[in-house]
Amino acid sequence: MDMMVSTLQQQRAVTEQLRREASIKRIPVSVAVSDIVRFINEHEQEDCLLVGFSSQKVNPFREKSSCTVL
Amino acid sequence: MPKDDPETAGLKKELNDLIAKCKADQEKVADAKLGEKCGDMGDLQKIRFVTKKTLKGHINKVNSVHYSGDSRHCVTGSLDGKLIIWDTWSGNKVQVIPLRSAWVMSVAFAPSGNFVACGGMDNMCTVYDVNNRDATGSAKMVRELAGYEGFLSSCRFLDDTHILTGSGDMKICVWDLEVGRREVEFDAHAGDVVTISLAPDMKTYVTGSVDRTCKLWDVRAEKAKQTFFGHEADVNSVCYHPSGQAFATASEDKTARLFDLRSDQQVGHYKPPGNSGFTSCGLSLSGRYLLAGSDDNTVHSWDTMKVAHTGQLNGHENRVTSISMAPNGIALASCSWDQSVRVWG
């Protein structure tokens, strides 16, 4: 970690900031990752990258048919 | 070199102790690795996106692309001094906005679709009204936000009346666009701020910097909530995970990473088969795929959970500078030094 501080004021500010960051509550990685996995599983079906388009009607890039409404 | 006075020496010692405490606390909660918790998840196929549209119109390098909230339009900025608003479904240009400065590095589309913003080496952020034209027929310039002491590297609309910016002077600003005044300005990093990503609920955001760190911020505060270490060179791009609990990053150090907010540490480390730096990153709608634009002219993809490379999107003929995922997840837009913009779906 590179903390270049030149004045006392800056040193105080940096140290205060680290005091704040050091005191946060951290949860276990296992719990955090489980929650992310759950989110992904819940949203899998909406993710086009995973499941593709449910039907060609919702695919905006499909070739349009030649009929037009006059 | 003069010896530190007692207070400075005391603060420095405390600082080092705090840094050590942070590291120790992070290690204490590191009770699992990413790959271990997703045994039940199916394996991913290689990425199936192909180029659906090639958008041609810019006549110089394209540096930045951003989707509108409607998942249909996107805006690009190029060194040819133009912003182009595209309809990605038809491939047509909807508007071409000539800029006062050609040195555009970053663009943003308001989620509402009503405004676009851009900025770069002109040290300004300029906002245009998509729905109103000026006397020459171009989108009306509504704000020129000046006063930066460095290049504008990144901007994101909080809504139609507020914009968040990151700049080469290491600061973050929030502007009130209705009155054209800076609401907030503060030192954010120890180096250029180069990228910003807003949380899905818009209450927090993440920044990345050439100081190799990423920081998490509350939109209403001026002090960072958390700082994330891990990258070994400039962080070029950050992207909030759709779960709101993590964010992905892409770096000059040739890796992409995933950082978890609540355990306050890096949990994923993604390397490509080759050896190129990454310029930009994005995540699919569920957050299962991580995508990163690269110096090697392709967009790499990984399974974020199983930490496996799942292929590359080939097509661009030069560095991919920026990518943007459509908010509804149906497509990815990428832009490149090859002057083109591609829509993958």
Interface residues (C-beta under 8 A of the other chain):
Chain A: M1 D2 M3 M4 L8 Q11 R12 V14 T15 Q17 L18 R19 R20 E21 A22 I24 R26 I27 P28 V29 S30 V31 A32 V33 S34 D35 I36 V37 F39 I40 N41 E42 H43 E44 E46 D47 C48 L49 L50 G52 F53 N59 P60 F61
Chain B: D5 E7 T8 L11 K12 E14 L15 L18 I19 K21 C22 D25 Q26 K28 V29 A30 D31 A32 K33 L34 K37 C38 M41 L44 I47 R48 F49 K52 K53 R72 T88 W89 A190 D211 K223 A224 K225 Q226 T227 F229 H241 P242 S243 Q245 A246 D260 L261 R262 S263 D264 Q265 V267 S284 L285 S286 G287 R288 Y289 T304 M305 G329 I330 A331 V343 G345
